[in-house]
Amino acid sequence: NGGGDLGHLKKTAYQVQEALEARNRTMIDQKEKIQLDYNAWYANKKRAVALREYVVSIAKTNAAYFEQFQIGQRSFLDLLNSVTEVNRAKAEYLQSKKDEIDARYR
């Protein structure tokens, strides 16, 4: 056909090569996304564990401050600051658990 078949064959081979490269780029992008999502999940999981330990620790401190307040060794402001810190720590812990769950589902 005057070289038309050869031109069509080269065009088709080029299109196949483009499709393979697009597939390879997509696979690489997906692997990177999976790795990033896994790393985010793992980091959030470790952060949640550390924050849970912090909540327990700060709650014990708060209890000690309350006892000291009752016997006059701590001021009311110290006690309120301690309660605020406990609430802030709990909020951070809950946020980290939410982030962990979000990362797990991603």
C-alpha positions in Angstrom: 0.0 0.0 0.0 2.8 2.4 -0.8 4.4 2.2 2.6 1.1 3.1 4.4 1.1 -0.3 6.2 4.6 0.3 7.5 3.7 3.8 8.7 0.6 2.5 10.4 2.7 -0.3 12.1 5.2 2.3 13.4 2.4 4.5 14.6 0.8 1.6 16.4 4.1 0.6 18.0 4.7 4.1 19.2 1.2 4.2 20.7 1.8 0.9 22.5 5.1 2.2 23.9 3.4 5.4 25.1 0.7 3.3 26.8 3.3 1.1 28.5 5.2 4.2 29.8 2.0 5.7 31.1 1.1 2.4 32.9 4.6 2.3 34.4 4.4 5.9 35.6 1.0 5.2 37.1 2.4 2.1 38.9 5.4 4.1 40.2 3.1 6.8 41.4 0.8 4.3 43.2 3.7 2.6 44.9 5.0 6.0 46.1 1.5 6.9 47.4 1.2 3.6 49.2 4.6 4.0 50.8 3.7 7.6 51.9 0.3 6.5 53.3 2.0 3.6 55.2 4.6 5.9 56.6 1.9 8.4 57.7 -0.1 5.6 59.4 3.0 4.3 61.2 4.1 7.7 62.4 0.5 8.5 63.6 0.3 5.2 65.4 3.6 5.8 67.2 2.5 9.4 68.0 -0.8 8.1 69.4 1.0 5.7 71.7 3.3 8.4 73.0 0.4 10.8 73.6 -1.6 8.2 75.4 1.3 7.7 77.8 1.5 11.5 78.2 -2.2 11.7 79.0 -1.8 9.0 81.7 1.2 10.9 83.1 -0.4 14.3 83.1 -3.5 12.9 84.7 -1.4 11.6 87.6 0.2 15.0 87.9 -3.2 16.6 87.9 -4.3 14.2 90.7 -1.2 15.1 92.7 -1.8 18.8 92.2 -5.4 18.4 93.4 -4.1 16.7 96.6 -1.6 19.4 97.1 -4.2 22.1 96.5 -6.4 20.5 99.2 -3.6 20.9 101.8 -2.6 24.3 100.6 0.6 23.6 98.8 -0.7 24.5 95.3 -2.7 27.5 94.2 -6.1 27.3 92.5 -4.4 28.7 89.3 -1.9 25.8 89.4 -4.8 23.4 89.6 -6.6 25.0 86.7 -3.5 25.0 84.6 -3.1 21.3 85.3 -6.7 20.6 84.3 -6.2 22.6 81.1 -3.1 20.6 80.3 -5.0 17.3 80.8 -7.7 18.5 78.5 -5.2 19.6 75.9 -3.4 16.3 76.1 -6.6 14.4 75.7 -7.6 16.5 72.7 -4.2 15.9 71.0 -4.4 12.2 71.7 -7.9 12.0 70.2 -6.7 13.9 67.1 -3.7 11.6 66.7 -6.1 8.6 66.9 -8.3 10.1 64.2 -5.2 10.8 62.1 -4.1 7.2 62.5 -7.5 5.9 61.5 -7.6 8.2 58.5 -4.1 7.1 57.4 -5.0 3.5 57.8 -8.0 3.8 55.5 -5.9 5.7 52.9 
